Structure formats: structure tokens, C-alpha cells
Amino acid sequence: MDTGEVAAMLNMSTSWVYKEASKLGLKGYKFGRGRNAKVLYKKAEVCKWLEQQRIQ
């Protein structure tokens, strides 16, 4: 999933995802170099993190 898809799934902005992902434990995978590099996330990891946020 790219950053835009993760942001839409979490109902947050893409800038929020870029800033907070590493703090939340979401590991991004960088493809390319420099400013044009694309950051992708594994859908299973995002879903796992989201499931951990569930209130019992």
C-alpha cells in the first residue's frame, strides 16, 4: 500500500502518516532514491496495527 492508501484507510492525512508511522511501529519500505522515492507499507502490517488499536 502506498502512503495515500494508508492515510485513507486510517482516515488521516498523508503528512500525518509520514510523521507518525515510525512512532507507531509501521515500517515503510522505500523504493527509489531521493525525493522521488516511493514509500510502501505492507497491508498485513497496517491491518495488524489497526487491530491492536481496538478497544475491548
N, CA, C and O atoms as a Tripos MOL2 file, in Angstrom:
@<TRIPOS>MOLECULE
protein
  224   223    56     0     0
PROTEIN
NO_CHARGES

@<TRIPOS>ATOM
      1 N           0.8450   -1.1690    0.0000 N.3       1 MET1
      2 CA          0.0000    0.0000    0.0000 C.3       1 MET1
      3 C           0.8910    1.2320    0.0000 C.2       1 MET1
      4 O           1.9090    1.2690    0.6910 O.2       1 MET1
      5 N           0.5090    2.2340   -0.7710 N.am      2 ASP2
      6 CA          1.2930    3.4580   -0.7230 C.3       2 ASP2
      7 C           0.7730    4.3410    0.4140 C.2       2 ASP2
      8 O          -0.2200    4.0110    1.0620 O.2       2 ASP2
      9 N           1.4430    5.4460    0.6430 N.am      3 THR3
     10 CA          1.1200    6.3160    1.7720 C.3       3 THR3
     11 C          -0.3000    6.8720    1.6750 C.2       3 THR3
     12 O          -0.9870    7.0010    2.6880 O.2       3 THR3
     13 N          -0.7360    7.1980    0.4750 N.am      4 GLY4
     14 CA         -2.0820    7.7100    0.2790 C.3       4 GLY4
     15 C          -3.1440    6.6920    0.6690 C.2       4 GLY4
     16 O          -4.1560    7.0480    1.2720 O.2       4 GLY4
     17 N          -2.9190    5.4310    0.3290 N.am      5 GLU5
     18 CA         -3.8630    4.3640    0.6690 C.3       5 GLU5
     19 C          -3.9140    4.1340    2.1820 C.2       5 GLU5
     20 O          -4.9830    3.9150    2.7520 O.2       5 GLU5
     21 N          -2.7460    4.1870    2.8200 N.am      6 VAL6
     22 CA         -2.7020    4.0220    4.2770 C.3       6 VAL6
     23 C          -3.4420    5.1820    4.9450 C.2       6 VAL6
     24 O          -4.2140    4.9740    5.8810 O.2       6 VAL6
     25 N          -3.2040    6.3980    4.4630 N.am      7 ALA7
     26 CA         -3.8630    7.5730    5.0200 C.3       7 ALA7
     27 C          -5.3770    7.4670    4.8780 C.2       7 ALA7
     28 O          -6.1120    7.7820    5.8140 O.2       7 ALA7
     29 N          -5.8440    7.0270    3.7190 N.am      8 ALA8
     30 CA         -7.2860    6.8690    3.5000 C.3       8 ALA8
     31 C          -7.8610    5.7860    4.4130 C.2       8 ALA8
     32 O          -8.9570    5.9430    4.9510 O.2       8 ALA8
     33 N          -7.1280    4.6960    4.5870 N.am      9 MET9
     34 CA         -7.5880    3.6040    5.4410 C.3       9 MET9
     35 C          -7.7150    4.0530    6.8950 C.2       9 MET9
     36 O          -8.6440    3.6490    7.5940 O.2       9 MET9
     37 N          -6.7780    4.8920    7.3500 N.am     10 LEU10
     38 CA         -6.7750    5.3590    8.7310 C.3      10 LEU10
     39 C          -7.5430    6.6720    8.9090 C.2      10 LEU10
     40 O          -7.6820    7.1700   10.0260 O.2      10 LEU10
     41 N          -8.0370    7.2230    7.8030 N.am     11 ASN11
     42 CA         -8.7620    8.4930    7.8140 C.3      11 ASN11
     43 C          -7.8890    9.6260    8.3740 C.2      11 ASN11
     44 O          -8.3410   10.4410    9.1780 O.2      11 ASN11
     45 N          -6.6490    9.6510    7.9330 N.am     12 MET12
     46 CA         -5.6840   10.6750    8.3400 C.3      12 MET12
     47 C          -5.0490   11.2540    7.0830 C.2      12 MET12
     48 O          -5.2840   10.7620    5.9800 O.2      12 MET12
     49 N          -4.2410   12.3010    7.2520 N.am     13 SER13
     50 CA         -3.5610   12.9010    6.1040 C.3      13 SER13
     51 C          -2.2750   12.1290    5.7860 C.2      13 SER13
     52 O          -1.7380   11.4080    6.6270 O.2      13 SER13
     53 N          -1.8010   12.3010    4.5570 N.am     14 THR14
     54 CA         -0.5530   11.6300    4.1830 C.3      14 THR14
     55 C           0.6200   12.1760    4.9810 C.2      14 THR14
     56 O           1.5370   11.4260    5.3150 O.2      14 THR14
     57 N           0.6100   13.4720    5.2950 N.am     15 SER15
     58 CA          1.7060   14.0400    6.0880 C.3      15 SER15
     59 C           1.7220   13.4310    7.4840 C.2      15 SER15
     60 O           2.7940   13.2200    8.0520 O.2      15 SER15
     61 N           0.5550   13.1460    8.0410 N.am     16 TRP16
     62 CA          0.4750   12.5040    9.3500 C.3      16 TRP16
     63 C           1.0960   11.1070    9.2820 C.2      16 TRP16
     64 O           1.8360   10.7070   10.1820 O.2      16 TRP16
     65 N           0.7970   10.3810    8.2270 N.am     17 VAL17
     66 CA          1.3460    9.0240    8.0730 C.3      17 VAL17
     67 C           2.8680    9.0990    7.9940 C.2      17 VAL17
     68 O           3.5580    8.3200    8.6510 O.2      17 VAL17
     69 N           3.4000   10.0300    7.1950 N.am     18 TYR18
     70 CA          4.8570   10.1560    7.0880 C.3      18 TYR18
     71 C           5.4930   10.4570    8.4440 C.2      18 TYR18
     72 O           6.5390    9.8980    8.7740 O.2      18 TYR18
     73 N           4.8730   11.3320    9.2270 N.am     19 LYS19
     74 CA          5.4560   11.7390   10.5140 C.3      19 LYS19
     75 C           5.2960   10.6730   11.5920 C.2      19 LYS19
     76 O           6.2190   10.4410   12.3730 O.2      19 LYS19
     77 N           4.1510   10.0330   11.6430 N.am     20 GLU20
     78 CA          3.8210    9.1760   12.7760 C.3      20 GLU20
     79 C           4.0410    7.6800   12.5530 C.2      20 GLU20
     80 O           4.0590    6.9230   13.5240 O.2      20 GLU20
     81 N           4.2020    7.2410   11.3390 N.am     21 ALA21
     82 CA          4.2830    5.8110   11.0480 C.3      21 ALA21
     83 C           5.3780    5.1140   11.8450 C.2      21 ALA21
     84 O           5.1310    4.0680   12.4460 O.2      21 ALA21
     85 N           6.5680    5.6700   11.8590 N.am     22 SER22
     86 CA          7.6650    5.0040   12.5680 C.3      22 SER22
     87 C           7.4190    4.9980   14.0730 C.2      22 SER22
     88 O           7.7950    4.0410   14.7500 O.2      22 SER22
     89 N           6.7960    6.0500   14.6120 N.am     23 LYS23
     90 CA          6.4760    6.0820   16.0420 C.3      23 LYS23
     91 C           5.4570    5.0170   16.4070 C.2      23 LYS23
     92 O           5.4690    4.4900   17.5200 O.2      23 LYS23
     93 N           4.5780    4.7040   15.4710 N.am     24 LEU24
     94 CA          3.5180    3.7260   15.7140 C.3      24 LEU24
     95 C           3.9730    2.2940   15.4500 C.2      24 LEU24
     96 O           3.2670    1.3390   15.7740 O.2      24 LEU24
     97 N           5.1450    2.1560   14.8640 N.am     25 GLY25
     98 CA          5.6550    0.8220   14.5760 C.3      25 GLY25
     99 C           5.3100    0.3420   13.1760 C.2      25 GLY25
    100 O           5.5010   -0.8330   12.8610 O.2      25 GLY25
    101 N           4.8080    1.2280   12.3370 N.am     26 LEU26
    102 CA          4.5260    0.8560   10.9480 C.3      26 LEU26
    103 C           5.7970    1.0500   10.1420 C.2      26 LEU26
    104 O           6.2930    2.1680   10.0020 O.2      26 LEU26
    105 N           6.3090   -0.0270    9.6230 N.am     27 LYS27
    106 CA          7.5690    0.0290    8.8970 C.3      27 LYS27
    107 C           7.3000    0.2890    7.4170 C.2      27 LYS27
    108 O           6.5880   -0.4690    6.7590 O.2      27 LYS27
    109 N           7.8780    1.3670    6.9110 N.am     28 GLY28
    110 CA          7.7540    1.6950    5.4980 C.3      28 GLY28
    111 C           8.9160    1.1130    4.7230 C.2      28 GLY28
    112 O          10.0280    0.9940    5.2380 O.2      28 GLY28
    113 N           8.6500    0.7550    3.4880 N.am     29 TYR29
    114 CA          9.6780    0.2190    2.5990 C.3      29 TYR29
    115 C           9.8970    1.2250    1.4840 C.2      29 TYR29
    116 O           8.9800    1.5170    0.7170 O.2      29 TYR29
    117 N          11.0990    1.7520    1.3920 N.am     30 LYS30
    118 CA         11.4240    2.8250    0.4590 C.3      30 LYS30
    119 C          11.9350    2.2450   -0.8540 C.2      30 LYS30
    120 O          12.8560    1.4290   -0.8750 O.2      30 LYS30
    121 N          11.3200    2.6830   -1.9460 N.am     31 PHE31
    122 CA         11.7240    2.2550   -3.2800 C.3      31 PHE31
    123 C          12.1580    3.4870   -4.0620 C.2      31 PHE31
    124 O          11.3690    4.4130   -4.2500 O.2      31 PHE31
    125 N          13.3870    3.5040   -4.5100 N.am     32 GLY32
    126 CA         13.9170    4.6350   -5.2440 C.3      32 GLY32
    127 C          14.8480    5.4480   -4.3770 C.2      32 GLY32
    128 O          15.1510    5.0870   -3.2400 O.2      32 GLY32
    129 N          15.2990    6.5670   -4.9460 N.am     33 ARG33
    130 CA         16.2390    7.4210   -4.2390 C.3      33 ARG33
    131 C          15.7300    8.8490   -4.1860 C.2      33 ARG33
    132 O          14.9460    9.2850   -5.0290 O.2      33 ARG33
    133 N          16.1890    9.5530   -3.1920 N.am     34 GLY34
    134 CA         15.9160   10.9810   -3.1020 C.3      34 GLY34
    135 C          14.4630   11.3160   -2.8240 C.2      34 GLY34
    136 O          13.7240   10.5350   -2.2240 O.2      34 GLY34
    137 N          14.0800   12.4880   -3.2720 N.am     35 ARG35
    138 CA         12.7330   12.9980   -3.0060 C.3      35 ARG35
    139 C          11.6520   12.2290   -3.7430 C.2      35 ARG35
    140 O          10.4920   12.2350   -3.3310 O.2      35 ARG35
    141 N          12.0230   11.5710   -4.8270 N.am     36 ASN36
    142 CA         11.0440   10.8480   -5.6290 C.3      36 ASN36
    143 C          10.8670    9.4000   -5.1860 C.2      36 ASN36
    144 O          10.1600    8.6300   -5.8370 O.2      36 ASN36
    145 N          11.5010    9.0350   -4.0940 N.am     37 ALA37
    146 CA         11.3750    7.6680   -3.5900 C.3      37 ALA37
    147 C           9.9370    7.4120   -3.1540 C.2      37 ALA37
    148 O           9.2750    8.2940   -2.6060 O.2      37 ALA37
    149 N           9.4780    6.2340   -3.3960 N.am     38 LYS38
    150 CA          8.1190    5.8490   -3.0190 C.3      38 LYS38
    151 C           8.1920    5.0030   -1.7570 C.2      38 LYS38
    152 O           8.9960    4.0750   -1.6700 O.2      38 LYS38
    153 N           7.3570    5.3240   -0.7850 N.am     39 VAL39
    154 CA          7.3090    4.5640    0.4620 C.3      39 VAL39
    155 C           6.0620    3.7040    0.4330 C.2      39 VAL39
    156 O           4.9510    4.2040    0.2570 O.2      39 VAL39
    157 N           6.2570    2.4010    0.6060 N.am     40 LEU40
    158 CA          5.1480    1.4600    0.6110 C.3      40 LEU40
    159 C           5.0740    0.7580    1.9510 C.2      40 LEU40
    160 O           6.0810    0.6140    2.6440 O.2      40 LEU40
    161 N           3.8860    0.3250    2.3110 N.am     41 TYR41
    162 CA          3.6400   -0.3750    3.5680 C.3      41 TYR41
    163 C           2.9470   -1.6890    3.2590 C.2      41 TYR41
    164 O           2.1620   -1.7800    2.3150 O.2      41 TYR41
    165 N           3.2390   -2.7010    4.0510 N.am     42 LYS42
    166 CA          2.5690   -3.9810    3.8820 C.3      42 LYS42
    167 C           1.1710   -3.8820    4.4850 C.2      42 LYS42
    168 O           1.0000   -3.4460    5.6230 O.2      42 LYS42
    169 N           0.1880   -4.2900    3.7110 N.am     43 LYS43
    170 CA         -1.2010   -4.1970    4.1560 C.3      43 LYS43
    171 C          -1.4240   -5.0180    5.4160 C.2      43 LYS43
    172 O          -2.1680   -4.6000    6.3040 O.2      43 LYS43
    173 N          -0.7930   -6.1740    5.5040 N.am     44 ALA44
    174 CA         -0.9530   -7.0280    6.6840 C.3      44 ALA44
    175 C          -0.4370   -6.3320    7.9420 C.2      44 ALA44
    176 O          -1.0330   -6.4650    9.0110 O.2      44 ALA44
    177 N           0.6670   -5.5900    7.8230 N.am     45 GLU45
    178 CA          1.2220   -4.8770    8.9710 C.3      45 GLU45
    179 C           0.3070   -3.7280    9.4030 C.2      45 GLU45
    180 O           0.1250   -3.4850   10.5960 O.2      45 GLU45
    181 N          -0.2620   -3.0280    8.4260 N.am     46 VAL46
    182 CA         -1.1800   -1.9330    8.7450 C.3      46 VAL46
    183 C          -2.4340   -2.4850    9.4180 C.2      46 VAL46
    184 O          -2.9040   -1.9300   10.4110 O.2      46 VAL46
    185 N          -2.9710   -3.5710    8.8810 N.am     47 CYS47
    186 CA         -4.1720   -4.1890    9.4690 C.3      47 CYS47
    187 C          -3.8830   -4.7250   10.8620 C.2      47 CYS47
    188 O          -4.7290   -4.6180   11.7500 O.2      47 CYS47
    189 N          -2.7090   -5.2950   11.0680 N.am     48 LYS48
    190 CA         -2.3230   -5.8080   12.3840 C.3      48 LYS48
    191 C          -2.2510   -4.6620   13.3950 C.2      48 LYS48
    192 O          -2.7540   -4.7890   14.5120 O.2      48 LYS48
    193 N          -1.6240   -3.5380   13.0060 N.am     49 TRP49
    194 CA         -1.5410   -2.3850   13.8980 C.3      49 TRP49
    195 C          -2.9290   -1.8540   14.2050 C.2      49 TRP49
    196 O          -3.2340   -1.5080   15.3470 O.2      49 TRP49
    197 N          -3.7580   -1.7940   13.1930 N.am     50 LEU50
    198 CA         -5.1280   -1.2870   13.3650 C.3      50 LEU50
    199 C          -5.9220   -2.1800   14.3180 C.2      50 LEU50
    200 O          -6.6950   -1.6860   15.1400 O.2      50 LEU50
    201 N          -5.7320   -3.4740   14.2050 N.am     51 GLU51
    202 CA         -6.4220   -4.4280   15.0930 C.3      51 GLU51
    203 C          -5.9590   -4.2590   16.5430 C.2      51 GLU51
    204 O          -6.7480   -4.4330   17.4710 O.2      51 GLU51
    205 N          -4.6820   -3.9230   16.7370 N.am     52 GLN52
    206 CA         -4.1560   -3.7170   18.0840 C.3      52 GLN52
    207 C          -4.7490   -2.4860   18.7460 C.2      52 GLN52
    208 O          -4.7420   -2.3700   19.9720 O.2      52 GLN52
    209 N          -5.2670   -1.5600   17.9330 N.am     53 GLN53
    210 CA         -5.8410   -0.3300   18.4750 C.3      53 GLN53
    211 C          -7.2890   -0.5060   18.9260 C.2      53 GLN53
    212 O          -7.8840    0.4150   19.4860 O.2      53 GLN53
    213 N          -7.8410   -1.6560   18.6890 N.am     54 ARG54
    214 CA         -9.2330   -1.9330   19.0390 C.3      54 ARG54
    215 C          -9.4320   -1.8170   20.5430 C.2      54 ARG54
    216 O          -8.6230   -2.3080   21.3300 O.2      54 ARG54
    217 N         -10.5050   -1.1690   20.9240 N.am     55 ILE55
    218 CA        -10.8640   -1.0340   22.3440 C.3      55 ILE55
    219 C         -11.6970   -2.2490   22.7240 C.2      55 ILE55
    220 O         -12.6660   -2.5960   22.0490 O.2      55 ILE55
    221 N         -11.3070   -2.8760   23.7970 N.am     56 GLN56
    222 CA        -12.0020   -4.1000   24.2470 C.3      56 GLN56
    223 C         -13.3440   -3.7990   24.8270 C.2      56 GLN56
    224 O         -14.0540   -4.7120   25.2490 O.2      56 GLN56
@<TRIPOS>BOND
     1     1     2 1
     2     2     3 1
     3     3     4 2
     4     3     5 am
     5     5     6 1
     6     6     7 1
     7     7     8 2
     8     7     9 am
     9     9    10 1
    10    10    11 1
    11    11    12 2
    12    11    13 am
    13    13    14 1
    14    14    15 1
    15    15    16 2
    16    15    17 am
    17    17    18 1
    18    18    19 1
    19    19    20 2
    20    19    21 am
    21    21    22 1
    22    22    23 1
    23    23    24 2
    24    23    25 am
    25    25    26 1
    26    26    27 1
    27    27    28 2
    28    27    29 am
    29    29    30 1
    30    30    31 1
    31    31    32 2
    32    31    33 am
    33    33    34 1
    34    34    35 1
    35    35    36 2
    36    35    37 am
    37    37    38 1
    38    38    39 1
    39    39    40 2
    40    39    41 am
    41    41    42 1
    42    42    43 1
    43    43    44 2
    44    43    45 am
    45    45    46 1
    46    46    47 1
    47    47    48 2
    48    47    49 am
    49    49    50 1
    50    50    51 1
    51    51    52 2
    52    51    53 am
    53    53    54 1
    54    54    55 1
    55    55    56 2
    56    55    57 am
    57    57    58 1
    58    58    59 1
    59    59    60 2
    60    59    61 am
    61    61    62 1
    62    62    63 1
    63    63    64 2
    64    63    65 am
    65    65    66 1
    66    66    67 1
    67    67    68 2
    68    67    69 am
    69    69    70 1
    70    70    71 1
    71    71    72 2
    72    71    73 am
    73    73    74 1
    74    74    75 1
    75    75    76 2
    76    75    77 am
    77    77    78 1
    78    78    79 1
    79    79    80 2
    80    79    81 am
    81    81    82 1
    82    82    83 1
    83    83    84 2
    84    83    85 am
    85    85    86 1
    86    86    87 1
    87    87    88 2
    88    87    89 am
    89    89    90 1
    90    90    91 1
    91    91    92 2
    92    91    93 am
    93    93    94 1
    94    94    95 1
    95    95    96 2
    96    95    97 am
    97    97    98 1
    98    98    99 1
    99    99   100 2
   100    99   101 am
   101   101   102 1
   102   102   103 1
   103   103   104 2
   104   103   105 am
   105   105   106 1
   106   106   107 1
   107   107   108 2
   108   107   109 am
   109   109   110 1
   110   110   111 1
   111   111   112 2
   112   111   113 am
   113   113   114 1
   114   114   115 1
   115   115   116 2
   116   115   117 am
   117   117   118 1
   118   118   119 1
   119   119   120 2
   120   119   121 am
   121   121   122 1
   122   122   123 1
   123   123   124 2
   124   123   125 am
   125   125   126 1
   126   126   127 1
   127   127   128 2
   128   127   129 am
   129   129   130 1
   130   130   131 1
   131   131   132 2
   132   131   133 am
   133   133   134 1
   134   134   135 1
   135   135   136 2
   136   135   137 am
   137   137   138 1
   138   138   139 1
   139   139   140 2
   140   139   141 am
   141   141   142 1
   142   142   143 1
   143   143   144 2
   144   143   145 am
   145   145   146 1
   146   146   147 1
   147   147   148 2
   148   147   149 am
   149   149   150 1
   150   150   151 1
   151   151   152 2
   152   151   153 am
   153   153   154 1
   154   154   155 1
   155   155   156 2
   156   155   157 am
   157   157   158 1
   158   158   159 1
   159   159   160 2
   160   159   161 am
   161   161   162 1
   162   162   163 1
   163   163   164 2
   164   163   165 am
   165   165   166 1
   166   166   167 1
   167   167   168 2
   168   167   169 am
   169   169   170 1
   170   170   171 1
   171   171   172 2
   172   171   173 am
   173   173   174 1
   174   174   175 1
   175   175   176 2
   176   175   177 am
   177   177   178 1
   178   178   179 1
   179   179   180 2
   180   179   181 am
   181   181   182 1
   182   182   183 1
   183   183   184 2
   184   183   185 am
   185   185   186 1
   186   186   187 1
   187   187   188 2
   188   187   189 am
   189   189   190 1
   190   190   191 1
   191   191   192 2
   192   191   193 am
   193   193   194 1
   194   194   195 1
   195   195   196 2
   196   195   197 am
   197   197   198 1
   198   198   199 1
   199   199   200 2
   200   199   201 am
   201   201   202 1
   202   202   203 1
   203   203   204 2
   204   203   205 am
   205   205   206 1
   206   206   207 1
   207   207   208 2
   208   207   209 am
   209   209   210 1
   210   210   211 1
   211   211   212 2
   212   211   213 am
   213   213   214 1
   214   214   215 1
   215   215   216 2
   216   215   217 am
   217   217   218 1
   218   218   219 1
   219   219   220 2
   220   219   221 am
   221   221   222 1
   222   222   223 1
   223   223   224 2
@<TRIPOS>SUBSTRUCTURE
     1 MET1         2 RESIDUE 1 A MET
     2 ASP2         6 RESIDUE 1 A ASP
     3 THR3        10 RESIDUE 1 A THR
     4 GLY4        14 RESIDUE 1 A GLY
     5 GLU5        18 RESIDUE 1 A GLU
     6 VAL6        22 RESIDUE 1 A VAL
     7 ALA7        26 RESIDUE 1 A ALA
     8 ALA8        30 RESIDUE 1 A ALA
     9 MET9        34 RESIDUE 1 A MET
    10 LEU10       38 RESIDUE 1 A LEU
    11 ASN11       42 RESIDUE 1 A ASN
    12 MET12       46 RESIDUE 1 A MET
    13 SER13       50 RESIDUE 1 A SER
    14 THR14       54 RESIDUE 1 A THR
    15 SER15       58 RESIDUE 1 A SER
    16 TRP16       62 RESIDUE 1 A TRP
    17 VAL17       66 RESIDUE 1 A VAL
    18 TYR18       70 RESIDUE 1 A TYR
    19 LYS19       74 RESIDUE 1 A LYS
    20 GLU20       78 RESIDUE 1 A GLU
    21 ALA21       82 RESIDUE 1 A ALA
    22 SER22       86 RESIDUE 1 A SER
    23 LYS23       90 RESIDUE 1 A LYS
    24 LEU24       94 RESIDUE 1 A LEU
    25 GLY25       98 RESIDUE 1 A GLY
    26 LEU26      102 RESIDUE 1 A LEU
    27 LYS27      106 RESIDUE 1 A LYS
    28 GLY28      110 RESIDUE 1 A GLY
    29 TYR29      114 RESIDUE 1 A TYR
    30 LYS30      118 RESIDUE 1 A LYS
    31 PHE31      122 RESIDUE 1 A PHE
    32 GLY32      126 RESIDUE 1 A GLY
    33 ARG33      130 RESIDUE 1 A ARG
    34 GLY34      134 RESIDUE 1 A GLY
    35 ARG35      138 RESIDUE 1 A ARG
    36 ASN36      142 RESIDUE 1 A ASN
    37 ALA37      146 RESIDUE 1 A ALA
    38 LYS38      150 RESIDUE 1 A LYS
    39 VAL39      154 RESIDUE 1 A VAL
    40 LEU40      158 RESIDUE 1 A LEU
    41 TYR41      162 RESIDUE 1 A TYR
    42 LYS42      166 RESIDUE 1 A LYS
    43 LYS43      170 RESIDUE 1 A LYS
    44 ALA44      174 RESIDUE 1 A ALA
    45 GLU45      178 RESIDUE 1 A GLU
    46 VAL46      182 RESIDUE 1 A VAL
    47 CYS47      186 RESIDUE 1 A CYS
    48 LYS48      190 RESIDUE 1 A LYS
    49 TRP49      194 RESIDUE 1 A TRP
    50 LEU50      198 RESIDUE 1 A LEU
    51 GLU51      202 RESIDUE 1 A GLU
    52 GLN52      206 RESIDUE 1 A GLN
    53 GLN53      210 RESIDUE 1 A GLN
    54 ARG54      214 RESIDUE 1 A ARG
    55 ILE55      218 RESIDUE 1 A ILE
    56 GLN56      222 RESIDUE 1 A GLN
